Amino acid sequence: MDFVKNSLDWVALQCRTVAVALLSGCCRRFGFHEIEDRVLALPSGQRAGIIGATLALMFGASMIAAQFGLLGMAVFFAAVVFLVG
């Protein structure tokens, strides 16, 4: 049971890191750590909502990009790298 809990905690941490990196790329005036602190200060329900909405938006955008084939996915990945980078 500890393995499952540790695995879920690791997945949650990775999802939060990706969502915060994307949000900090969109809001360039705030740094990664500042946005991470703001997200961690929220109640767990709101935190899960923000992270879930961010990841769902990225999933939706990737599905739309996939409709345009290899070029669409290349543009999508370039946009993600630009936002996170």
N, CA, C and O atoms as a GROMACS GRO file, in nm:
protein
  340
    1MET      N    1   0.082  -0.120   0.000
    1MET     CA    2   0.000   0.000   0.000
    1MET      C    3   0.087   0.126   0.000
    1MET      O    4   0.050   0.228  -0.059
    2ASP      N    5   0.202   0.119   0.066
    2ASP     CA    6   0.291   0.234   0.067
    2ASP      C    7   0.343   0.265  -0.072
    2ASP      O    8   0.364   0.381  -0.107
    3PHE      N    9   0.364   0.159  -0.152
    3PHE     CA   10   0.412   0.179  -0.289
    3PHE      C   11   0.311   0.258  -0.370
    3PHE      O   12   0.348   0.348  -0.446
    4VAL      N   13   0.183   0.226  -0.355
    4VAL     CA   14   0.078   0.296  -0.429
    4VAL      C   15   0.070   0.441  -0.384
    4VAL      O   16   0.062   0.531  -0.468
    5LYS      N   17   0.074   0.465  -0.254
    5LYS     CA   18   0.067   0.602  -0.203
    5LYS      C   19   0.188   0.682  -0.248
    5LYS      O   20   0.174   0.798  -0.289
    6ASN      N   21   0.307   0.624  -0.241
    6ASN     CA   22   0.427   0.694  -0.286
    6ASN      C   23   0.422   0.722  -0.435
    6ASN      O   24   0.464   0.829  -0.480
    7SER      N   25   0.370   0.628  -0.512
    7SER     CA   26   0.358   0.649  -0.657
    7SER      C   27   0.260   0.760  -0.688
    7SER      O   28   0.286   0.844  -0.774
    8LEU      N   29   0.147   0.762  -0.618
    8LEU     CA   30   0.048   0.868  -0.642
    8LEU      C   31   0.101   1.004  -0.598
    8LEU      O   32   0.073   1.105  -0.663
    9ASP      N   33   0.176   1.008  -0.489
    9ASP     CA   34   0.236   1.134  -0.447
    9ASP      C   35   0.336   1.184  -0.551
    9ASP      O   36   0.342   1.304  -0.578
   10TRP      N   37   0.413   1.093  -0.609
   10TRP     CA   38   0.510   1.130  -0.712
   10TRP      C   39   0.439   1.183  -0.836
   10TRP      O   40   0.481   1.283  -0.894
   11VAL      N   41   0.331   1.116  -0.877
   11VAL     CA   42   0.255   1.160  -0.994
   11VAL      C   43   0.193   1.298  -0.967
   11VAL      O   44   0.194   1.384  -1.055
   12ALA      N   45   0.140   1.318  -0.848
   12ALA     CA   46   0.081   1.447  -0.813
   12ALA      C   47   0.186   1.558  -0.817
   12ALA      O   48   0.158   1.668  -0.864
   13LEU      N   49   0.304   1.529  -0.767
   13LEU     CA   50   0.412   1.627  -0.770
   13LEU      C   51   0.451   1.662  -0.913
   13LEU      O   52   0.474   1.778  -0.945
   14GLN      N   53   0.460   1.561  -1.000
   14GLN     CA   54   0.496   1.586  -1.140
   14GLN      C   55   0.388   1.666  -1.211
   14GLN      O   56   0.419   1.758  -1.287
   15CYS      N   57   0.261   1.634  -1.186
   15CYS     CA   58   0.151   1.710  -1.247
   15CYS      C   59   0.153   1.855  -1.201
   15CYS      O   60   0.134   1.947  -1.281
   16ARG      N   61   0.176   1.876  -1.072
   16ARG     CA   62   0.183   2.013  -1.019
   16ARG      C   63   0.300   2.089  -1.079
   16ARG      O   64   0.287   2.207  -1.111
   17THR      N   65   0.413   2.024  -1.095
   17THR     CA   66   0.530   2.089  -1.153
   17THR      C   67   0.505   2.130  -1.297
   17THR      O   68   0.542   2.241  -1.337
   18VAL      N   69   0.443   2.042  -1.375
   18VAL     CA   70   0.413   2.074  -1.515
   18VAL      C   71   0.312   2.188  -1.523
   18VAL      O   72   0.331   2.281  -1.602
   19ALA      N   73   0.208   2.183  -1.443
   19ALA     CA   74   0.107   2.288  -1.446
   19ALA      C   75   0.165   2.423  -1.405
   19ALA      O   76   0.136   2.525  -1.467
   20VAL      N   77   0.248   2.424  -1.301
   20VAL     CA   78   0.308   2.550  -1.256
   20VAL      C   79   0.406   2.603  -1.361
   20VAL      O   80   0.413   2.724  -1.383
   21ALA      N   81   0.480   2.514  -1.426
   21ALA     CA   82   0.573   2.558  -1.531
   21ALA      C   83   0.495   2.622  -1.648
   21ALA      O   84   0.538   2.723  -1.702
   22LEU      N   85   0.383   2.563  -1.685
   22LEU     CA   86   0.302   2.621  -1.793
   22LEU      C   87   0.241   2.754  -1.751
   22LEU      O   88   0.238   2.849  -1.830
   23LEU      N   89   0.193   2.761  -1.628
   23LEU     CA   90   0.135   2.887  -1.580
   23LEU      C   91   0.240   2.997  -1.569
   23LEU      O   92   0.213   3.112  -1.600
   24SER      N   93   0.360   2.961  -1.525
   24SER     CA   94   0.465   3.062  -1.514
   24SER      C   95   0.511   3.107  -1.652
   24SER      O   96   0.559   3.220  -1.667
   25GLY      N   97   0.499   3.021  -1.752
   25GLY     CA   98   0.530   3.062  -1.889
   25GLY      C   99   0.428   3.159  -1.945
   25GLY      O  100   0.462   3.248  -2.023
   26CYS      N  101   0.302   3.143  -1.904
   26CYS     CA  102   0.196   3.234  -1.951
   26CYS      C  103   0.201   3.367  -1.878
   26CYS      O  104   0.175   3.471  -1.938
   27CYS      N  105   0.234   3.365  -1.751
   27CYS     CA  106   0.241   3.487  -1.668
   27CYS      C  107   0.388   3.515  -1.641
   27CYS      O  108   0.440   3.481  -1.534
   28ARG      N  109   0.454   3.576  -1.734
   28ARG     CA  110   0.599   3.593  -1.725
   28ARG      C  111   0.642   3.687  -1.612
   28ARG      O  112   0.758   3.685  -1.570
   29ARG      N  113   0.551   3.770  -1.562
   29ARG     CA  114   0.594   3.863  -1.457
   29ARG      C  115   0.610   3.794  -1.322
   29ARG      O  116   0.673   3.849  -1.231
   30PHE      N  117   0.553   3.674  -1.310
   30PHE     CA  118   0.571   3.595  -1.188
   30PHE      C  119   0.663   3.479  -1.218
   30PHE      O  120   0.652   3.417  -1.324
   31GLY      N  121   0.753   3.449  -1.128
   31GLY     CA  122   0.845   3.338  -1.147
   31GLY      C  123   0.782   3.204  -1.112
   31GLY      O  124   0.672   3.198  -1.057
   32PHE      N  125   0.853   3.098  -1.144
   32PHE     CA  126   0.805   2.963  -1.117
   32PHE      C  127   0.779   2.943  -0.968
   32PHE      O  128   0.673   2.893  -0.930
   33HIS      N  129   0.874   2.981  -0.885
   33HIS     CA  130   0.862   2.957  -0.741
   33HIS      C  131   0.750   3.040  -0.679
   33HIS      O  132   0.683   2.995  -0.587
   34GLU      N  133   0.730   3.161  -0.730
   34GLU     CA  134   0.621   3.244  -0.676
   34GLU      C  135   0.485   3.183  -0.709
   34GLU      O  136   0.396   3.181  -0.624
   35ILE      N  137   0.468   3.135  -0.831
   35ILE     CA  138   0.341   3.072  -0.867
   35ILE      C  139   0.323   2.940  -0.792
   35ILE      O  140   0.212   2.907  -0.750
   36GLU      N  141   0.432   2.867  -0.774
   36GLU     CA  142   0.422   2.742  -0.698
   36GLU      C  143   0.380   2.769  -0.554
   36GLU      O  144   0.298   2.696  -0.499
   37ASP      N  145   0.436   2.874  -0.493
   37ASP     CA  146   0.396   2.909  -0.357
   37ASP      C  147   0.250   2.950  -0.350
   37ASP      O  148   0.180   2.915  -0.255
   38ARG      N  149   0.204   3.024  -0.452
   38ARG     CA  150   0.063   3.064  -0.454
   38ARG      C  151  -0.029   2.944  -0.469
   38ARG      O  152  -0.134   2.936  -0.404
   39VAL      N  153   0.009   2.850  -0.555
   39VAL     CA  154  -0.074   2.731  -0.575
   39VAL      C  155  -0.074   2.646  -0.448
   39VAL      O  156  -0.179   2.593  -0.410
   40LEU      N  157   0.039   2.632  -0.384
   40LEU     CA  158   0.046   2.552  -0.261
   40LEU      C  159  -0.031   2.616  -0.146
   40LEU      O  160  -0.074   2.546  -0.054
   41ALA      N  161  -0.049   2.747  -0.150
   41ALA     CA  162  -0.121   2.816  -0.043
   41ALA      C  163  -0.272   2.796  -0.055
   41ALA      O  164  -0.345   2.821   0.041
   42LEU      N  165  -0.318   2.752  -0.171
   42LEU     CA  166  -0.462   2.732  -0.191
   42LEU      C  167  -0.508   2.604  -0.122
   42LEU      O  168  -0.429   2.513  -0.097
   43PRO      N  169  -0.639   2.597  -0.091
   43PRO     CA  170  -0.693   2.470  -0.039
   43PRO      C  171  -0.678   2.359  -0.143
   43PRO      O  172  -0.669   2.386  -0.263
   44SER      N  173  -0.676   2.236  -0.097
   44SER     CA  174  -0.647   2.124  -0.188
   44SER      C  175  -0.748   2.112  -0.302
   44SER      O  176  -0.710   2.072  -0.412
   45GLY      N  177  -0.873   2.146  -0.279
   45GLY     CA  178  -0.973   2.139  -0.386
   45GLY      C  179  -0.946   2.238  -0.498
   45GLY      O  180  -0.954   2.204  -0.616
   46GLN      N  181  -0.914   2.362  -0.460
   46GLN     CA  182  -0.882   2.463  -0.561
   46GLN      C  183  -0.751   2.430  -0.632
   46GLN      O  184  -0.738   2.452  -0.752
   47ARG      N  185  -0.656   2.379  -0.556
   47ARG     CA  186  -0.528   2.340  -0.615
   47ARG      C  187  -0.548   2.232  -0.720
   47ARG      O  188  -0.493   2.239  -0.830
   48ALA      N  189  -0.628   2.131  -0.686
   48ALA     CA  190  -0.656   2.023  -0.781
   48ALA      C  191  -0.731   2.076  -0.903
   48ALA      O  192  -0.708   2.030  -1.015
   49GLY      N  193  -0.820   2.172  -0.882
   49GLY     CA  194  -0.894   2.231  -0.994
   49GLY      C  195  -0.803   2.306  -1.090
   49GLY      O  196  -0.816   2.292  -1.212
   50ILE      N  197  -0.712   2.384  -1.036
   50ILE     CA  198  -0.619   2.460  -1.120
   50ILE      C  199  -0.527   2.366  -1.197
   50ILE      O  200  -0.506   2.383  -1.317
   51ILE      N  201  -0.472   2.268  -1.128
   51ILE     CA  202  -0.381   2.174  -1.194
   51ILE      C  203  -0.455   2.091  -1.297
   51ILE      O  204  -0.406   2.072  -1.409
   52GLY      N  205  -0.573   2.043  -1.262
   52GLY     CA  206  -0.653   1.964  -1.356
   52GLY      C  207  -0.695   2.043  -1.478
   52GLY      O  208  -0.691   1.992  -1.590
   53ALA      N  209  -0.737   2.168  -1.456
   53ALA     CA  210  -0.779   2.251  -1.569
   53ALA      C  211  -0.661   2.282  -1.662
   53ALA      O  212  -0.676   2.282  -1.784
   54THR      N  213  -0.546   2.309  -1.604
   54THR     CA  214  -0.428   2.337  -1.686
   54THR      C  215  -0.389   2.216  -1.770
   54THR      O  216  -0.362   2.229  -1.889
   55LEU      N  217  -0.386   2.099  -1.708
   55LEU     CA  218  -0.349   1.978  -1.782
   55LEU      C  219  -0.456   1.940  -1.884
   55LEU      O  220  -0.424   1.892  -1.992
   56ALA      N  221  -0.584   1.961  -1.850
   56ALA     CA  222  -0.692   1.931  -1.945
   56ALA      C  223  -0.685   2.025  -2.066
   56ALA      O  224  -0.710   1.983  -2.179
   57LEU      N  225  -0.653   2.151  -2.042
   57LEU     CA  226  -0.638   2.246  -2.152
   57LEU      C  227  -0.523   2.206  -2.243
   57LEU      O  228  -0.534   2.214  -2.365
   58MET      N  229  -0.413   2.162  -2.184
   58MET     CA  230  -0.300   2.117  -2.266
   58MET      C  231  -0.336   1.990  -2.343
   58MET      O  232  -0.295   1.974  -2.458
   59PHE      N  233  -0.411   1.901  -2.282
   59PHE     CA  234  -0.454   1.780  -2.352
   59PHE      C  235  -0.545   1.816  -2.469
   59PHE      O  236  -0.531   1.762  -2.579
   60GLY      N  237  -0.639   1.907  -2.444
   60GLY     CA  238  -0.727   1.951  -2.553
   60GLY      C  239  -0.651   2.017  -2.666
   60GLY      O  240  -0.678   1.993  -2.784
   61ALA      N  241  -0.555   2.101  -2.630
   61ALA     CA  242  -0.473   2.166  -2.733
   61ALA      C  243  -0.391   2.065  -2.812
   61ALA      O  244  -0.372   2.080  -2.933
   62SER      N  245  -0.343   1.961  -2.745
   62SER     CA  246  -0.266   1.858  -2.817
   62SER      C  247  -0.356   1.778  -2.910
   62SER      O  248  -0.311   1.737  -3.018
   63MET      N  249  -0.481   1.755  -2.872
   63MET     CA  250  -0.573   1.684  -2.960
   63MET      C  251  -0.606   1.766  -3.084
   63MET      O  252  -0.617   1.713  -3.194
   64ILE      N  253  -0.622   1.895  -3.065
   64ILE     CA  254  -0.647   1.984  -3.180
   64ILE      C  255  -0.524   1.988  -3.270
   64ILE      O  256  -0.537   1.983  -3.393
   65ALA      N  257  -0.407   1.997  -3.211
   65ALA     CA  258  -0.284   2.000  -3.290
   65ALA      C  259  -0.264   1.869  -3.364
   65ALA      O  260  -0.213   1.868  -3.476
   66ALA      N  261  -0.305   1.758  -3.303
   66ALA     CA  262  -0.289   1.628  -3.368
   66ALA      C  263  -0.374   1.616  -3.494
   66ALA      O  264  -0.342   1.538  -3.583
   67GLN      N  265  -0.480   1.693  -3.503
   67GLN     CA  266  -0.563   1.691  -3.623
   67GLN      C  267  -0.488   1.744  -3.745
   67GLN      O  268  -0.527   1.716  -3.859
   68PHE      N  269  -0.383   1.819  -3.722
   68PHE     CA  270  -0.304   1.875  -3.832
   68PHE      C  271  -0.178   1.794  -3.860
   68PHE      O  272  -0.089   1.838  -3.933
   69GLY      N  273  -0.171   1.675  -3.802
   69GLY     CA  274  -0.063   1.583  -3.832
   69GLY      C  275   0.069   1.621  -3.767
   69GLY      O  276   0.074   1.684  -3.662
   70LEU      N  277   0.174   1.580  -3.834
   70LEU     CA  278   0.308   1.599  -3.781
   70LEU      C  279   0.342   1.747  -3.766
   70LEU      O  280   0.406   1.786  -3.668
   71LEU      N  281   0.301   1.827  -3.860
   71LEU     CA  282   0.328   1.971  -3.851
   71LEU      C  283   0.255   2.033  -3.730
   71LEU      O  284   0.313   2.115  -3.658
   72GLY      N  285   0.132   1.994  -3.709
   72GLY     CA  286   0.056   2.045  -3.595
   72GLY      C  287   0.119   2.006  -3.462
   72GLY      O  288   0.127   2.088  -3.370
   73MET      N  289   0.164   1.882  -3.452
   73MET     CA  290   0.229   1.838  -3.328
   73MET      C  291   0.362   1.908  -3.308
   73MET      O  292   0.401   1.938  -3.196
   74ALA      N  293   0.433   1.933  -3.418
   74ALA     CA  294   0.561   2.005  -3.406
   74ALA      C  295   0.538   2.147  -3.356
   74ALA      O  296   0.613   2.197  -3.272
   75VAL      N  297   0.435   2.212  -3.408
   75VAL     CA  298   0.402   2.348  -3.361
   75VAL      C  299   0.359   2.345  -3.214
   75VAL      O  300   0.398   2.432  -3.136
   76PHE      N  301   0.280   2.245  -3.177
   76PHE     CA  302   0.237   2.231  -3.038
   76PHE      C  303   0.356   2.213  -2.944
   76PHE      O  304   0.367   2.281  -2.843
   77PHE      N  305   0.446   2.120  -2.978
   77PHE     CA  306   0.563   2.097  -2.893
   77PHE      C  307   0.653   2.220  -2.887
   77PHE      O  308   0.710   2.250  -2.782
   78ALA      N  309   0.666   2.290  -2.999
   78ALA     CA  310   0.746   2.413  -2.998
   78ALA      C  311   0.683   2.517  -2.907
   78ALA      O  312   0.754   2.588  -2.835
   79ALA      N  313   0.551   2.528  -2.908
   79ALA     CA  314   0.483   2.624  -2.821
   79ALA      C  315   0.501   2.587  -2.673
   79ALA      O  316   0.521   2.675  -2.590
   80VAL      N  317   0.495   2.459  -2.642
   80VAL     CA  318   0.516   2.415  -2.504
   80VAL      C  319   0.659   2.444  -2.459
   80VAL      O  320   0.682   2.492  -2.348
   81VAL      N  321   0.754   2.415  -2.545
   81VAL     CA  322   0.894   2.442  -2.511
   81VAL      C  323   0.916   2.592  -2.492
   81VAL      O  324   0.989   2.634  -2.403
   82PHE      N  325   0.852   2.672  -2.577
   82PHE     CA  326   0.864   2.818  -2.564
   82PHE      C  327   0.804   2.866  -2.432
   82PHE      O  328   0.862   2.950  -2.363
   83LEU      N  329   0.687   2.811  -2.396
   83LEU     CA  330   0.623   2.852  -2.270
   83LEU      C  331   0.704   2.811  -2.148
   83LEU      O  332   0.724   2.890  -2.056
   84VAL      N  333   0.750   2.687  -2.147
   84VAL     CA  334   0.822   2.637  -2.030
   84VAL      C  335   0.964   2.691  -2.024
   84VAL      O  336   1.017   2.718  -1.917
   85GLY      N  337   1.025   2.705  -2.142
   85GLY     CA  338   1.166   2.745  -2.149
   85GLY      C  339   1.188   2.880  -2.098
   85GLY      O  340   1.302   2.927  -2.097
   0.00000   0.00000   0.00000
